[in-house]
Amino acid sequence: MSRPPRPHPAASTGAEQSGDLARLDYLPLEYADLLALQDELAVARLGRPRTQASGEADEPDVARTFMELSALVGHVLAVYQRHYAGEAYISTARAPSSLVRHARRLAYDPDPGLAASGHAVLFAKPGAGGTVAAGLALASTPLGEQEAQDYETHADVAVDAALNELEPRRAQRPVTIAAGARELRLQGTGHAIAPGDEVALVAAALWKGFVVEAVDEDVDADVTTVGLDDDVGAQIEVGASAPPVLLARAARKLRQFGAGADPALFPPSALRGATGAEGTGAPKYKYIVERAEGPSGYVPEDVYLAEQLDEPLVGRHVLRTTGAGRTVLRVTAEVAAAVALERTAQESVELPTVTLAPTDGGFTSTVTTESESLTVTQRIAANVTAIRVAARTGGPIARASLPLPARWLAGWATEALLAAGEPNPSPLEQPLELPGRLAALTPGRPLVFTNRSETVAQVVTIRRAQVEELDAAAQDDGVGAVTKVWWDPFGDAPAGAFELGDLKVFGNAARVSHGRTVREALGGSDGVTPFQRFALRQSPLTVLPGAAGGEPALEVRVDDVLWQRVEDFARSGPVDRHYRSQTDEDAVTTIVFGDGRNGAVPPSGDENVRAIYRVGLGRAGDVEPRRLSRLKRAHPLLARAVNVTPISGGAEPADAAAIRSQSTRWIRTFDRAVSVSDVADLALMMPGVARAAARWDQARGIVLVVATAAGDAPAAPDAVRAFLDARRDVTVPLQVRGPQPRDVRIVVDVEPDPAHLVEVVKSSVREALHGEAPGAPGMFTFAARGLGQPAYLSELYARLEAVPGVVGARVARFAAEAAGGVADVIAADVEQWLRLAPNDLELTIGGSAR
């Protein structure tokens, strides 16, 4: 043997104890000490020669080898003794089984974790109603590497198609269009109106034509906004008995009779001014009309179109467009007619006269001209439709008063009603009035409030509901009965208040949590053995928040008789049907029965011990809105289901560090809160709560801030409060809140080491400040900062200069939120934690934003 195995301990086991529990020494000597001691004993007691400095005895013999072997055995035993002695204390134990054992000896059951929970909105099939039994199986949709997860409802839910989506009473208020308005809101979308279209507005107060300048469709609100080229010109009450309508997309663009004639012979003034009698001017014009129905002849109110129409226009509106503007008229009558416009003119004709006179040997001809007046008649004719039109006020309009030339738009493809109501901007207040007799809305039932775009949502719980019949005077909106609802918010309210006109209420809401139900036979009892144990075959067991803390979703029956779960058998009698559940370090849950004195022994039977439990735990069940969207099995009442609020609150079982820190916390309070700090300590005993801080407020009493490991408020705040109320003086006001991030803004220039890649240095700096890497969170992340913990400028410099590749740094801005400058310290209230968003860090390298 030349030397002991490496590595050697860093310090001799014979040294004085430093108090560092991570390095406990239990044997006073190690290999070299043991070998030297044996040498001294051999010399003193046996007279053996002393070993030389070279390590060899004067006379080599086998005794030296035995001495080295025994020293090595002692050394190895010391190493193992150190390991096992470390497992004897909770502060130095490494093995999960040791940590769990130590925690239970201190009357602390390690945090079992929690299943994610939230609310799902159920949509009943049209006309369907009834009760959906508890345990409805739902599932999320997979996303990337995230697998689909199973969820179930907690309790029976009465659903009704009428509750699928509710609109509050007076969500719309009557619309009044001001005279100077240049926009109109139309009911619905998809009207196919486009900028440049000519449209006609027909209302009780006015008829007017416009050109469309802009179109904006809001599919969520089911409204189209149309911008116009001119003011409306008169106030319009949209809610009047005759609803206003916008006519658009004219199928016919008509011209008047004679529009294509030679304007030199049949000018517009002649077309407009001619009558059935011969005119007095020169030339003279006269209409000759033969009607298909009724007496023939010229009628001053008839307007002759350039063609004969296949479809009638009587009772419909037309838009007449001229260079002077647009006029909306209504056709009051029409008839097919043969129309001719006759032009009679006296025209002077030069007639030549030839005179022959004899001359010597021949004749001489002389031509002279004489003027003679002739009557010339010209005519344009066509088979046309003759219409009569009227304005909004007054009788039929004479054709002679209508300017020419003109275009007539008719045959409107779109007749869009103006929106009779507009979203009511009044804030949501209690009680909320829902139209109708909604008897299913009972106290304790959850509702989901959301805006119409479903970007903001809140879950509330009905505190009180009342159906109220309305008398005739109160039925201003045609509603005969309303259901008034008072509610309590479930968790923190979203930022900003809901407006009545932007509110949707989902009435078929159900509480759901992560997990799936398993039914299995655990085994049989012999009826005599004390403390019989049966392990569940699947894990991890679902744990839900409750007044007792974490409550396993577990039901145990023996011979089909339900037994009760207890924390221990201290108060259990010989015949009490009680059992305990224990979860080991591998997440395997075991059922333990009593011994016949403290808790009954299960009666004998073959496979008579059965369990119904749920499997699903941890943060895998946390999903964002609209991920939970699948019914695992078709349901006769339900068409679909979806979560419009997050499913959250999933927590992993306690790790080694959490067990060490939490195992003695129970001793601080003995399950009772007396001081303000006790409330925070007790809150940390609630599964799923990773951070807690409390302070006293003169106006609000105890303000408790609780957060999950992800920095969110617990998904079941009512369970947290119930857990605390069972252990404190409830006459002292208590306000439970979630954490609030306070944003920090940093501008920093970093001088890199030339030996390092610039991009690697930049990435390392960002990771050091706001990175979310497991085990190495950034300085300004929830995992790295405590509630109310301030940040110091010196702390920032220390973190920056510790980044590999950073030679130096200069901070140009270190402030909270919108403040500027470089602060020495950024403070935070007890409910706040300092957060650095990626966009709030401006990082330059060597003075450049490379």
LOVO-873520 format. One line per 8 residues: number of its first residue (from 1); for each residue x, y, z of C-alpha. Coordinates in steps of 0.02 Angstrom, whole numbers, plus 50000, padded with zeros to 5 digits. Layout:
% residues N
NUM> X:Y:Z  ...
***
This chain:
% residues 850
1> 50000:50000:50000  50078:50164:49947  49943:50293:49980  49758:50303:50023  49627:50333:49886  49593:50511:49832  49518:50634:49860  49565:50669:50039
9> 49450:50774:50150  49491:50959:50138  49518:50971:50327  49566:50849:50461  49422:50766:50552  49513:50806:50710  49490:50994:50689  49373:51094:50795
17> 49192:51100:50733  49159:51261:50636  48971:51262:50660  48944:51242:50473  48810:51109:50464  48854:51072:50284  49024:51006:50343  49004:50899:50498
25> 49153:50795:50557  49118:50645:50670  49284:50550:50676  49431:50639:50759  49563:50556:50648  49583:50515:50463  49702:50401:50367  49867:50490:50400
33> 49824:50518:50583  49774:50335:50606  49935:50272:50525  50045:50389:50630  49956:50335:50788  49986:50151:50749  50170:50189:50719  50186:50274:50889
41> 50097:50131:50977  50206:50000:50891  50364:50091:50946  50304:50124:51124  50216:49960:51162  50298:49832:51047  50473:49903:51032  50460:49910:50843
49> 50586:50021:50750  50525:50197:50707  50476:50230:50527  50599:50335:50427  50552:50499:50342  50546:50409:50177  50398:50310:50242  50491:50145:50251
57> 50537:50055:50413  50718:50010:50451  50676:49828:50426  50527:49800:50311  50397:49674:50373  50215:49632:50347  50162:49730:50502  50175:49892:50404
65> 50054:49828:50273  49929:49778:50407  49944:49947:50487  49908:50034:50320  49759:49920:50287  49682:49953:50457  49709:50141:50436  49623:50134:50266
73> 49474:50037:50338  49459:50167:50475  49464:50306:50348  49328:50226:50239  49219:50198:50391  49241:50380:50436  49181:50434:50263  49025:50326:50272
81> 48996:50376:50452  49001:50558:50397  48872:50520:50262  48753:50426:50375  48775:50548:50517  48727:50687:50395  48565:50596:50358  48525:50598:50544
89> 48488:50786:50541  48362:50877:50434  48482:51019:50401  48613:50905:50322  48508:50761:50254  48516:50732:50067  48407:50580:50035  48223:50622:50002
97> 48168:50481:50116  48270:50554:50259  48198:50727:50234  48019:50662:50234  48053:50557:50390  48128:50705:50484  47985:50820:50433  47855:50699:50499
105> 47948:50683:50662  47926:50871:50678  47738:50851:50648  47753:50923:50474  47689:50836:50319  47787:50901:50169  47689:51009:50049  47603:50884:49932
113> 47584:51011:49792  47420:51066:49714  47320:51030:49559  47284:51179:49447  47106:51242:49457  46994:51371:49378  46827:51389:49290  46759:51324:49126
121> 46611:51395:49033  46488:51262:48975  46378:51295:48823  46214:51201:48820  46140:51143:48657  45999:51252:48586  45842:51229:48690  45929:51109:48811
129> 45925:51119:49000  45963:51004:49145  46097:50952:49268  46275:50906:49220  46342:50786:49350  46505:50817:49440  46658:50739:49362  46625:50798:49184
137> 46785:50750:49092  46869:50891:48995  47038:50906:48911  47155:51039:48849  47226:51047:48674  47411:51005:48654  47526:51150:48610  47703:51118:48550
145> 47788:51008:48679  47646:51034:48804  47540:50878:48808  47351:50877:48827  47296:50873:49010  47138:50804:49091  47017:50906:49196  46853:50873:49286
153> 46713:50978:49359  46694:50984:49548  46506:50984:49575  46339:50960:49488  46295:51109:49377  46122:51159:49318  46140:51219:49139  46017:51303:49023
161> 46036:51366:48846  45963:51533:48903  46116:51556:49016  46247:51523:48882  46276:51707:48851  46182:51847:48938  46177:52033:48900  46138:52150:49043
169> 45983:52256:49040  46013:52428:48965  46173:52370:48883  46118:52479:48738  46058:52657:48753  45948:52747:48624  46045:52830:48484  46020:53011:48434
177> 46116:53068:48280  46163:53251:48291  46135:53367:48143  46322:53390:48122  46364:53205:48126  46459:53131:47980  46452:52948:48033  46311:52821:48037
185> 46312:52657:48134  46221:52516:48043  46154:52356:48116  46256:52204:48066  46406:52181:47952  46434:52118:47776  46332:52253:47690  46462:52264:47550
193> 46464:52454:47559  46627:52529:47497  46705:52703:47494  46644:52802:47343  46470:52725:47344  46320:52841:47329  46192:52806:47466  46025:52874:47523
201> 45974:52902:47704  45787:52887:47733  45727:52941:47906  45575:53024:47979  45669:53188:47997  45752:53195:47824  45791:53110:47661  45967:53144:47600
209> 46098:53076:47484  46283:53054:47522  46446:52984:47456  46530:52856:47570  46706:52905:47625  46749:52763:47747  46680:52597:47808  46728:52509:47971
217> 46653:52340:48019  46654:52281:48201  46614:52096:48194  46613:52075:48383  46487:52215:48408  46395:52169:48246  46398:52350:48190  46460:52439:48033
225> 46513:52622:48044  46497:52723:47882  46586:52890:47858  46496:53018:47748  46551:53163:47639  46429:53286:47718  46340:53325:47881  46178:53235:47913
233> 46094:53404:47928  45955:53363:48051  45941:53274:48218  45880:53095:48200  45801:52991:48337  45850:52816:48285  45732:52736:48410  45580:52816:48329
241> 45433:52714:48267  45494:52726:48086  45672:52659:48095  45796:52752:47984  45872:52653:47842  46024:52677:47732  45999:52627:47550  46156:52573:47458
249> 46219:52477:47307  46095:52536:47175  46060:52400:47049  45991:52525:46920  46068:52687:46861  45934:52767:46754  45925:52919:46639  45776:53023:46587
257> 45692:53017:46418  45791:53112:46285  45957:53103:46375  46039:53030:46219  45962:53150:46094  46058:53281:45994  46072:53427:46116  46071:53550:45970
265> 45897:53494:45921  45830:53436:46090  45919:53535:46225  45887:53496:46412  45783:53654:46430  45665:53594:46295  45654:53420:46371  45609:53496:46539
273> 45496:53637:46479  45391:53551:46346  45210:53505:46384  45068:53418:46295  45023:53580:46205  45124:53657:46066  45247:53781:46134  45253:53965:46090
281> 45437:53981:46056  45532:53944:45902  45559:53802:45881  45408:53729:45964  45411:53569:46069  45267:53458:46118  45250:53291:46207  45139:53158:46133
289> 45101:53022:46262  45004:52862:46249  44982:52768:46413  44965:52580:46430  44838:52606:46568  44721:52750:46599  44689:52901:46487  44825:52950:46368
297> 44898:53122:46357  45026:53229:46441  45027:53238:46633  45141:53372:46711  45187:53260:46860  45251:53118:46751  45438:53093:46741  45486:52997:46586
305> 45632:52878:46603  45741:52828:46457  45684:52647:46461  45542:52535:46510  45576:52445:46676  45544:52262:46710  45528:52284:46899  45412:52413:46978
313> 45477:52560:47080  45313:52611:47162  45336:52641:47347  45524:52638:47338  45652:52775:47353  45763:52841:47216  45915:52954:47223  45921:53091:47089
321> 46097:53153:47059  46136:53312:46963  46279:53433:46957  46192:53535:47091  46180:53392:47217  46081:53240:47268  45896:53225:47310  45805:53076:47383
329> 45627:53052:47317  45495:52919:47331  45403:52845:47181  45216:52864:47209  45153:52796:47041  45214:52725:46878  45146:52670:46710  45213:52606:46545
337> 45196:52734:46406  45246:52773:46229  45322:52947:46231  45372:53059:46088  45441:53235:46092  45398:53327:45934  45500:53475:45873  45418:53594:45749
345> 45521:53733:45670  45501:53857:45526  45652:53849:45416  45690:53967:45271  45734:53878:45107  45821:53967:44960  45736:53911:44797  45836:53947:44636
353> 45750:54018:44473  45835:54003:44300  45794:54132:44163  45846:54104:43979  45870:54253:43861  45908:54235:43673  46070:54307:43607  46158:54306:43441
361> 46171:54129:43393  46114:54061:43565  46039:54088:43738  46099:54168:43899  46044:54092:44067  46020:54192:44228  45998:54110:44401  45905:54203:44539
369> 45853:54142:44715  45698:54172:44816  45673:54131:45003  45527:54021:45052  45475:53971:45231  45444:53784:45262  45379:53694:45417  45502:53555:45476
377> 45446:53425:45604  45569:53311:45698  45532:53184:45833  45618:53070:45963  45513:52927:46032  45529:52775:46147  45431:52654:46253  45468:52709:46431
385> 45411:52700:46611  45328:52858:46673  45345:52884:46860  45281:53011:46983  45394:53061:47129  45369:53154:47291  45484:53230:47421  45476:53190:47607
393> 45352:53334:47629  45228:53393:47497  45140:53314:47352  45200:53253:47183  45338:53353:47101  45311:53421:46926  45432:53358:46798  45469:53534:46740
401> 45544:53579:46910  45671:53439:46904  45840:53492:46833  45920:53404:46686  46031:53312:46651  46013:53191:46798  46049:53013:46850  45920:52912:46945
409> 45982:52776:47063  45856:52642:47108  45839:52457:47147  45943:52460:47307  46028:52294:47346  46065:52348:47525  45937:52420:47644  46030:52430:47810
417> 45942:52486:47968  46033:52610:48076  46086:52540:48244  45945:52586:48363  46061:52575:48513  46242:52607:48555  46348:52529:48693  46305:52603:48861
425> 46467:52674:48936  46397:52669:49113  46508:52568:49231  46450:52400:49297  46373:52419:49469  46282:52307:49592  46153:52241:49572  46172:52184:49394
433> 46004:52173:49304  45986:52029:49182  45828:52022:49075  45708:51878:49106  45663:51760:49247  45826:51666:49276  45783:51552:49421  45942:51448:49397
441> 46050:51594:49457  46062:51548:49641  46182:51603:49779  46352:51520:49769  46343:51494:49581  46493:51562:49482  46473:51682:49337  46604:51741:49214
449> 46608:51924:49163  46701:51968:49003  46707:52108:48877  46640:52078:48704  46811:52043:48630  46843:51921:48775  47015:51996:48809  46973:52034:48992
457> 46877:51914:49103  46832:51896:49287  46749:51758:49387  46622:51810:49519  46513:51714:49641  46329:51755:49662  46295:51819:49838  46110:51854:49812
465> 45987:51841:49667  45810:51908:49654  45680:51900:49514  45579:52060:49500  45422:52088:49396  45413:52259:49311  45254:52359:49293  45208:52441:49128
473> 45287:52607:49175  45455:52525:49211  45458:52425:49049  45551:52560:48954  45646:52431:48852  45509:52301:48832  45574:52188:48970  45436:52121:49082
481> 45546:52044:49218  45726:52055:49273  45841:51952:49382  45945:52059:49497  46113:51986:49546  46232:52039:49685  46403:51958:49678  46573:51941:49760
489> 46732:51939:49653  46826:51775:49645  47006:51831:49662  47080:51998:49611  46975:52105:49494  47049:52144:49322  47118:52317:49288  46980:52439:49240
497> 46794:52426:49267  46674:52340:49148  46552:52447:49051  46372:52391:49030  46384:52407:48842  46541:52301:48833  46490:52163:48953  46448:51982:48920
505> 46396:51863:49058  46422:51676:49044  46297:51593:49160  46343:51409:49139  46510:51417:49230  46584:51271:49326  46734:51250:49439  46861:51130:49365
513> 47030:51061:49418  47171:50961:49343  47157:50771:49356  47062:50616:49300  46963:50493:49404  47030:50319:49439  46929:50177:49518  47023:50025:49583
521> 47018:49884:49709  47162:49904:49831  47152:49729:49907  47069:49631:50044  47077:49643:50234  47102:49495:50351  47001:49584:50485  47133:49570:50624
529> 47300:49643:50570  47328:49818:50642  47381:49964:50533  47348:49878:50368  47423:49973:50221  47365:49982:50041  47459:50081:49908  47371:50170:49764
537> 47432:50103:49600  47433:50268:49506  47512:50434:49553  47524:50577:49587  47365:50594:49688  47269:50754:49651  47271:50878:49795  47147:51023:49800
545> 47152:51179:49910  47032:51183:50057  47008:51246:50234  47120:51106:50298  47258:51151:50175  47288:51022:50041  47144:50899:50030  47173:50740:49927
553> 47040:50698:49798  47018:50526:49875  46871:50419:49928  46897:50250:50016  46760:50121:50041  46765:49954:50130  46624:49835:50081  46549:49986:49990
561> 46541:50086:50153  46626:50256:50151  46769:50282:50275  46831:50452:50334  47006:50519:50311  47091:50593:50467  47259:50675:50497  47300:50552:50637
569> 47216:50423:50748  47235:50522:50910  47046:50549:50926  46990:50391:50838  46896:50258:50937  46898:50069:50912  46747:50070:50796  46779:50233:50702
577> 46792:50204:50515  46947:50311:50495  47101:50299:50386  47256:50402:50355  47344:50438:50190  47532:50456:50173  47630:50507:50019  47812:50456:50011
585> 47959:50537:49924  47914:50447:49761  47737:50523:49760  47659:50353:49799  47509:50370:49916  47472:50236:50044  47309:50209:50140  47336:50163:50324
593> 47197:50095:50435  47189:50089:50626  47239:49953:50748  47071:49919:50832  47102:50040:50976  47134:50200:50881  47034:50176:50724  46943:50020:50670
601> 47022:49874:50579  46933:49846:50412  46821:49691:50412  46887:49540:50321  46844:49515:50140  46912:49476:49969  46958:49636:49873  46839:49731:49985
609> 46947:49888:50003  46915:50004:49857  46967:50180:49814  46904:50316:49698  47035:50450:49672  47101:50573:49546  47273:50580:49466  47348:50745:49410
617> 47457:50871:49500  47579:51014:49476  47609:51153:49354  47577:51044:49202  47393:51083:49229  47416:51272:49213  47346:51328:49045  47306:51496:48970
625> 47130:51548:48916  47045:51444:48780  47164:51295:48794  47034:51192:48888  46913:51166:48746  46873:50980:48728  46733:50872:48796  46813:50701:48814
633> 46646:50617:48786  46491:50678:48696  46360:50747:48815  46172:50755:48783  46158:50931:48856  46321:51013:48806  46384:51074:48638  46556:51131:48696
641> 46658:51200:48840  46799:51325:48853  46898:51419:48986  46896:51607:48961  47003:51632:49117  47168:51543:49153  47176:51375:49239  47314:51407:49365
649> 47380:51373:49539  47465:51209:49502  47611:51180:49621  47743:51046:49628  47773:50946:49789  47900:51020:49909  48081:50993:49861  48225:50967:49983
657> 48254:51153:50013  48069:51183:50045  48058:51038:50168  48206:51105:50266  48135:51281:50275  47955:51232:50309  47976:51088:50430  48003:51201:50581
665> 47878:51335:50529  47736:51244:50618  47832:51263:50781  47829:51452:50760  47639:51462:50764  47576:51292:50828  47437:51310:50698  47376:51474:50772
673> 47400:51655:50715  47420:51782:50854  47533:51915:50777  47534:51989:50603  47690:51889:50558  47600:51730:50614  47473:51757:50476  47611:51756:50345
681> 47691:51602:50424  47525:51511:50423  47491:51560:50243  47655:51477:50193  47588:51314:50265  47450:51318:50133  47497:51208:49985  47532:51310:49830
689> 47583:51468:49925  47769:51500:49894  47782:51679:49957  47686:51772:50092  47707:51939:50178  47594:52030:50299  47582:52206:50370  47461:52303:50478
697> 47358:52442:50401  47258:52558:50512  47113:52566:50389  47111:52388:50320  47181:52284:50462  47300:52145:50413  47354:52154:50231  47417:51983:50177
705> 47504:51959:50010  47517:51780:49947  47593:51715:49786  47630:51554:49697  47804:51505:49640  47766:51585:49471  47723:51752:49551  47535:51739:49526
713> 47395:51754:49651  47330:51583:49711  47196:51510:49597  47083:51478:49748  47092:51632:49860  46934:51579:49952  47022:51420:50008  47172:51520:50071
721> 47057:51632:50172  46959:51484:50241  47123:51401:50292  47177:51558:50386  47006:51595:50463  47007:51424:50544  47170:51470:50633  47154:51654:50679
729> 47044:51782:50766  46914:51818:50632  46861:51980:50718  47023:52058:50655  47000:52123:50476  47102:52029:50348  47129:52074:50166  47209:51941:50055
737> 47292:52005:49898  47402:51943:49759  47576:52013:49722  47597:52169:49616  47752:52189:49505  47838:52357:49505  47932:52386:49344  48113:52439:49345
745> 48199:52524:49199  48386:52508:49170  48504:52587:49044  48681:52517:49056  48838:52519:48951  48952:52368:48969  49136:52359:48926  49172:52181:48864
753> 49329:52079:48877  49403:52074:48700  49429:51886:48719  49242:51856:48732  49112:51862:48593  49006:52019:48606  48841:51928:48576  48882:51802:48711
761> 48919:51943:48834  48756:52031:48792  48657:51871:48814  48743:51835:48980  48704:52010:49045  48520:51992:49001  48512:51821:49082  48592:51892:49240
769> 48461:52031:49253  48297:51957:49190  48331:51779:49133  48217:51638:49187  48343:51496:49180  48301:51359:49308  48416:51367:49457  48491:51533:49403
777> 48353:51663:49394  48393:51841:49345  48413:51978:49475  48243:52056:49436  48133:51901:49424  48005:51839:49549  48108:51685:49587  48256:51794:49640
785> 48168:51933:49736  48064:51934:49893  47904:52031:49921  47949:52208:49972  48135:52178:49942  48225:52337:49885  48358:52343:49751  48522:52436:49774
793> 48631:52514:49642  48782:52427:49718  48689:52261:49701  48663:52296:49516  48847:52337:49488  48899:52180:49581  48787:52073:49473  48848:52153:49311
801> 49032:52139:49353  49010:51956:49401  48955:51913:49223  49094:51821:49128  49166:51934:48994  49117:52099:49077  49267:52209:49118  49168:52359:49176
809> 48995:52436:49174  48917:52609:49183  48735:52627:49234  48651:52779:49154  48476:52743:49220  48415:52645:49369  48239:52694:49419  48065:52628:49448
817> 47929:52645:49316  47929:52814:49228  48059:52898:49340  48228:52945:49269  48403:52961:49335  48510:52841:49435  48438:52797:49606  48543:52728:49748
825> 48399:52616:49801  48228:52568:49729  48104:52530:49866  47954:52413:49857  47799:52397:49963  47762:52234:50051  47645:52178:49911  47767:52224:49771
833> 47915:52141:49690  48036:52227:49573  48023:52166:49393  48130:52204:49241  48040:52171:49079  48152:52134:48928  48097:52295:48842  48142:52396:48996
841> 48327:52353:48983  48429:52461:48863  48598:52379:48843  48745:52449:48747  48917:52373:48724  49066:52491:48729  48952:52641:48698  48866:52560:48549
849> 48699:52468:48536  48782:52327:48439
***
